[in-house]
Amino acid sequence: MTTFTIDEVTIPATIESADATDFIAAIEVGNVVEAIGFGTTDISYEPAEELPHFLNPHEPHRMLIARLNGQVVGRGIYETQVGDGADSAWLVAQVLPEFRGQGIGTALADSVEAMALSDGKQKALVYTPIPLLAGEQLPSPTGFGSISAGHPDARFLLNRGYTFEQVERASRLTLPVTDIETLLQEAERISGGDYRLHYWERSTPERWHEDLAHLATRMSTDAPSAGLEEPEDVWTVERIIESDERTDRLSPRRRVTVVAEHVPSGHLVGFTVLSVPAQTHRAVDQYATLVLREHRGHRLGMLLKLANLAHLERVAPGHPSVITFNAEENRHMLGVNEAVGFVAISSESAWRKNLGRAQ
């Protein structure tokens, strides 16, 4: 019987570091598995693009790899937060299809859950793509969306004590958007004169550090998270500065940002960010989009989306599409996306397991 080994990966300081080999292999395994699950490579990230996330001091990461006959065939990821109330862990256990059925996925899942328990985490959260298949469906408790009950990943998680909580829709927008400038002018007219747009690339201007920290914190609590009960993720000015510096130093991707200022108060009330790969043949990733609850009803979500798409065509034209994720119950934002031209292409399932305290 062939045996496999599981080892923890050293997170390299840079992707050119001599110790980056295992990290690169692990990212490549994840890309293969997720491309099968989502049915597209548009969501794949290069190792250099992933590295800044794994070096984030506010979201500590650990990574495992499974080797079989010297080949990296699976990976596990443990991610958490720092600070008071950081009771959750985000876990990944992935195995290349041709090496499943040998206990590798179970061993990786056991290992990352043990990390969470040893850190005293109360719950584990898992996000995984599950393609739509014929047959019995497992409905989301939110009442929006379902997944194939017989899919191996669903059975695996259910057998480990996870509960299915939410469906996230993956959508694609073909670029360029026809007549984008005219659409933007109409959105600005509808939103009214109390709101002004500001644009930037890469690092956040100092003027907006405090407001953006507030928006980023609210993003963690305002987005629908169903029974996952995603914890608040507190951002500070110092964290904004550190994140910008780390990403600018390490990532080959560009961030293209648009924010909405409430002119009477002088504060930001909404933002949206696009993450742009260096290669023009690759899809752009839609990062966070948020309008503060107290300023909804002015169609600022539509304004921000259109503004950043127009900005993208000015500063980084030529990309084929934009990919975005939204909870299926987030009907308002899905409506905005559909009106812009986004089309559903796949889905991601979200799961929760209550861990209890480490013994």
Secondary structure as GFF3:
##gff-version 3
##sequence-region A 1 359
A	DSSP	beta_strand	4	8	.	.	.	ID=ss1
A	DSSP	alpha_helix	21	38	.	.	.	ID=ss2
A	DSSP	alpha_helix	47	54	.	.	.	ID=ss3
A	DSSP	beta_strand	61	68	.	.	.	ID=ss4
A	DSSP	beta_strand	71	79	.	.	.	ID=ss5
A	DSSP	beta_strand	88	95	.	.	.	ID=ss6
A	DSSP	three_ten_helix	97	99	.	.	.	ID=ss7
A	DSSP	alpha_helix	104	118	.	.	.	ID=ss8
A	DSSP	beta_strand	123	129	.	.	.	ID=ss9
A	DSSP	beta_strand	137	139	.	.	.	ID=ss10
A	DSSP	beta_strand	146	148	.	.	.	ID=ss11
A	DSSP	alpha_helix	152	159	.	.	.	ID=ss12
A	DSSP	beta_strand	163	174	.	.	.	ID=ss13
A	DSSP	alpha_helix	180	191	.	.	.	ID=ss14
A	DSSP	beta_strand	195	201	.	.	.	ID=ss15
A	DSSP	three_ten_helix	206	208	.	.	.	ID=ss16
A	DSSP	alpha_helix	209	222	.	.	.	ID=ss17
A	DSSP	three_ten_helix	226	228	.	.	.	ID=ss18
A	DSSP	alpha_helix	237	250	.	.	.	ID=ss19
A	DSSP	beta_strand	254	262	.	.	.	ID=ss20
A	DSSP	beta_strand	267	276	.	.	.	ID=ss21
A	DSSP	beta_strand	284	291	.	.	.	ID=ss22
A	DSSP	three_ten_helix	293	295	.	.	.	ID=ss23
A	DSSP	alpha_helix	300	315	.	.	.	ID=ss24
A	DSSP	beta_strand	321	327	.	.	.	ID=ss25
A	DSSP	alpha_helix	331	340	.	.	.	ID=ss26
A	DSSP	beta_strand	343	354	.	.	.	ID=ss27
###
